[in-house]
Amino acid sequence: MARKGENIYKRKDERWEGRYIKGRDASGKTEFGYVYAKSYREVREKLANAKASRIRAPTTNRMDLGYYCEEWLLLCRSRVKESTYVKYHNIIQRHIIPRLGKEMPQNLSTVAVERFSHGLLSDGFSPKTVRDILTVLRSVLKHGRRQCGEGFPEIEIIYPKEPRRDMRVLSTEEQTRLVQYLLNDMDTVKFGVLLALLTGMRIGEVCALKWSDISLQDKCVHITATMQRLQDLTVNAPSKTKVLIGEAKSDHSRRFVPLTEYAASLCEEMRPLLDDAYVLTGDTRRWMEPRALQYRLSRYSAACDLEGVHFHALRHTFATRCVEVGFEIKSLSEILGHSSTKVTLDRYVHSSMELKRANMEKLAAVGF
């Protein structure tokens, strides 16, 4: 049986066999190439080299969509972040190639892509996930058109509409309850959660944060890195996933976040002797990854009788409190690390019923 999405099989003679598409013959029939090795890792490496060699070969107009997917993916490898490349790889290998990979581009149409999109939605994928898949497909089709010119169809892609979701935001009473719990017998992890609530940092940013990034003299946090667990796509990887500490999510994510007097005093209280220590562990060589921190937050919120509190809810709660006290939106956008105020307004500004009521009462001045 093949390893999922790889076309690698173990033969009866105990050797491993890898199969890849070499191209099409004159009648359009698929032509396969084969590589063999004594181990799975060795055949996987040979298969990757064979695919790369095929991609470097002159492109013809008899290649199927799977060919252009792998060609586009190879070209992406050196120009996008590793996390982005892993996302593209999984979208292509898990969704696009299994459903559309054998299709000839000349046979694709807006209707065919719509059927593909509808099939994904019917299988239970969210509109957001389907939009991400269609965005990659669109890039592959644009690449193919650049390679083949007018012989490659120009297809209109219809994206599914995403329903607006109400993000979980803690009420002031729930926030007070959580803060009191975190302050009680506070350790490094509880402090990290509280610091995220007080600054709006993302979970990966908190996990990668070191005490050297916090200036008590300037009372600010310098966010430069993020931590995430990624699928390891290297041929001889010792495990399926790895933890990567890399640059911040984007240029706008590298930012300075001012600390309130209260937050600065907490930092002063918790600061260890070693500046190079991670905030969540107080250790220079030991860190806590995002899924472990999310698990801790789940325990904390359960102890406070709070439901549906994921780490991102802390970020939304911070943004909501800022709006409630009259924060200037441009400043809030930069503190959150957004590329524009539109992102802040559309996704992170949640008006509480108390604030709505207070604004409605202002109409009394004009006789309403």
Secondary structure, 3 states (H helix, E strand, C coil): CCCCCCCEEECCCCCEEEEEEEEECCCCCEEEEEEEECCHHHHHHHHHHHHHHHHHCCCCCCCCHHHHHHHHHHHHCCCCCHHHHHHHHHHHHHHHHHHHCCCCHHHCCHHHHHHHHHHHHHCCCCHHHHHHHHHHHHHHHHHHHHHHHHHCCCCCCCCCCCCCCCCCCCCHHHHHHHHHHHHCCCCHHHHHHHHHHHHCCCHHHHHHCEHHHEECCCCEEEECEEEEEEECCCCCCCCCEEEEEEECCCCCCCEEEECCHHHHHHHHHHCCCCCCCECCCCCCCCCCCHHHHHHHHHHHHHHCCCCCCCHHHHHHHHHHHHHHCCCCHHHHHHHHCCCCHHHHHHHHCCCCHHHHHHHHHHHHHHCC
